[in-house]
Amino acid sequence: QPEEKVAEILSTSKIFLAFSDLEGLPVPPVEAAFCENYVIGYTGNGGHEYWTPPLFQKIECGDLASFIKLTHNKVEEINKYGHHVSQ
């Protein structure tokens, strides 16, 4: 997608799922967080320093059960309380 379209999508979304695997320092999760998205997923092995709550929730690479559970829980939280950063 062009940068403008990505910015539009990120500004209207609430959750970003990061499936980066051994990517180093993945940029899309950071961009999503700047747009106030909750980021759930893999760190790409380069994002450990910033991959912290409340915006970032780390999932171990390949742990799909946790991916599903945490995403479901975040959707439930947003539906119940609205889109805000939980502490």
Secondary structure, DSSP 8 states (H G I E B T S, - for coil): --HHHHHHHHHH-SEEEE---S-BS-HHHHHHHHTT-EEEE--TBT-TTT--TTTEEE--TT-HHHHHHHHHHHHHHHHHH-S----
